[in-house]
Amino acid sequence: MKRLIYILKITLLSVSGLTAQEIRFPEKTLDTIYANDKKNVALFFPEPIRQGITGSENFVFTYNREKEQHLGLLQASPGNDSNLLVISSNGLIFSYIVRYSDKLKNLNYFISELGSIGKENQHPNDTILEFVENISATQPEKIKANKISHYQNFCSYLLQSKQIIGNIKKRKEGVELRVKNIVFDGEELYFVINLKNDSPIDYEVSFLSIAVETKRMGKKKSMQKIVQEPVHKFRIPGIVSKGSSADFVYVLPKFSIAEDKIVVIDLKEENGERNIKLKVKKKFINNPN
């Protein structure tokens, strides 16, 4: 966020031809938007959203990154205030203070162009995003580091969120495997998983895999299995002690399944036979949160 503000200042300087000592940035009181982890706060912008950035990991702003749309959704977990910066498809810049609140008086914000604090493309050859993209294009290692940082921040947020997707669980000999949530963000699907051990023996995880299986019917029944390799794993437990539980996240490249397919989460116990196969139906995969 600091880098984006710095780039904004440099861009304005290049447009005006003034030095840092000569130019003054007008102060504007920013509106405050309240959010929490129980409900989605909807923001409707006058033009489709091209980019949205929050200044702190306890705030998450989601929007359609594939097809530009006017709608963005804001959620928050308890923490300090932060800010939200949104750039629309026509270059309008919107900036807000965002704050966590248990009780929300407003769940929908309809924003007009008058709410903009400025316009990005003040110079046709020197926009903020072009400058950022040119820097990133020459530093692929930073792109990778930023992506990992985003995975970690978003996974951390999801583990704090109380949002659930359905009653997807299976139990065996006091051990329960449950999918608490499936969330689509960017180019990935996030599987929020809980492993609960109510048995009198510690549970040591050998491995866990998520695969798409196709059931072929006929004279000879067969099963085709394609394992979905995760791009990131977050807080994967090695051992879940007796009487305890662990939440963790698998991040997979986005995918969808057809009617004849199903997703199977396969959990294996190290030096034991309390193995669990949990099936996830198409409706949860193709319609994630």
Buried (B, 14 or more C-beta within 10 A) or exposed (E): EEEBBEBBEBBBBBEEEEEEEEEEEEEEEBEEBBBBBEEBBBBBBBBBBBBBEBBBBBBBBBBEBEEEBBBBBBBBBEEEBBBBBBBBBBBBBBBBBBBBEEEEEEEEBEBEEEBBEBBBBBEEEBBBBBBBEEEEEEEEEEEEEEBEEBBBBBBBBBBEBEBBBEEBBBEBEBBBBBBBBBBBBBEBBBBBBBBBBBBEBEBBBEEBBBBBBBEEEEEEEEEEEEEBEBBBEBEBBEEBEEEBBBBBBBBBEBEEBEEEBBBBBBBBBEEBEBEBBBEBEBEBBEEBB
